[in-house]
Amino acid sequence: MSIDRDTFENTSEEELARLSVPDRVLGFLAVNDDRAFKARELAAQIDADAGAVSTALSRLKDHDLVEHKATYWAVTDDSERLDGYDGYERATALFNEQLGAEDKETWREHTPEESHPSVEDER
């Protein structure tokens, strides 16, 4: 996902490098909006774990931010939907400040043992 110029200028490289996997996936797909990629290709492009990318893709699809066909993924062509994502991210940050961030270890405890079907389809 792209960032605004103010964020670009006022955020350190280290902070920018810590963008979440969904943000990195969506950002890469948005920059390459004329192409579709397999989950493993996306993982290699953004230097992330294939399982984390598959999970991110599923969540992004649930929010209608990406499209899925066979083993390929592409960013949605609904520009209003993409523009709305930034607001969603800010709301999540606000809730995290007010209520505390989600515990990543709790998520890991409930992670399925089997790979996401999109990863298995690529073998």
N, C-alpha and C positions, 0 to 999 in steps of 0.2 A: 504494500500500500504506500502510496506517495505520502510525503509529509509536507507541511506548509513551510514557506521560506523562513518564517520566524523560528520554527522548531529546528530547521536545518542550521541556522546561524547560531542559535543559542544552546544547542545540545552538543555534548562532547562526543567524540568518536566512540568512546567506550559505551556510552549510553545508547547511541544509535546501533551499535553492534548487538545490543541485548534485545532487539526487537523480538517479539514472540514468533514462534514458528508459523502460526496462521497469518500474521502480518507479513512475514517474509515470503510465504507462499503466494499470498494475494498480491503483494507488490511485484513479485517476479512475473506472475501471470498477467497483471495489468500492463506491465511494460512490454510484454510479449503477447498482446491481445490478438494478434493475427495468427497465433499458433495454439496447438493443444499438446499436452505433454503427459507422459506416464508418470505415476507417483515416484518411481525410482529416479527418473530423469530430473524431476523437480528437487528431490532430496539431494542429488549430486550438485545441482546448480546452486542451491542455497546452503550447501554444506550442513545438512541436517539429517537426523536419523529417519530412515524410510517409514518406520512405524509412526513416528511423530507427525510426519508429513501426511500419511494416510488418515490419521485421526483428524488433523487440521482440515484436510480436504472434506471429510465427512461433515464436520461442523460448519465449514464455509458453505457446503451444499445445503445444509439444513437452513441456512440464512439466505439461500438463493443468491450467493455471491459468486459461485462457480457452477459450471455445468459439467456433467459426466456422461460419457458415451463409450461403451466397451471399456477399455483400460485407459482412456484418455480423459484429461481434465483441461478445461479452459475457463478463463474469467467470463463472467456474465457480460452480455452486451447491454444490460440495463444500467445505464449511467446513473440514473436516480438512485438505484439500489446501492451502487458503489459509493456515491456521494454520501448516502445515509450511514454508511459503515463507520465513518469517522466519528459521528455523533454517538454511535453505539459504543465505540471504544472509549470515548470520553466519559460516558455514563458508567461504564464498567470501572474505570479508574476512580470515579467519584464514589461509587459504592464500595470499592476496595478501601478507600480512605475512611469512609464512614463506618463500615462494618468489618474491615479487615480482609486481607487478600485470602483467596482460597489456598488451602494447604495442599501443596503438590504431592506430598507423601500420601495423603488420603486418596488422591486420584490414582497414584501408582498402585496402591493396595487393591483398587477395584479395576485395574486394567485387565482386559481379557488376555488369557494365555495364548490364544490363537491370533494369527495375523489378520489384519483387515482383508476382506475378500479382494480388494483392488491390488493388494500386494501379491496375493496368491495367484491372481489371474495373470500376472506378468512372468511367472516362472516358466 
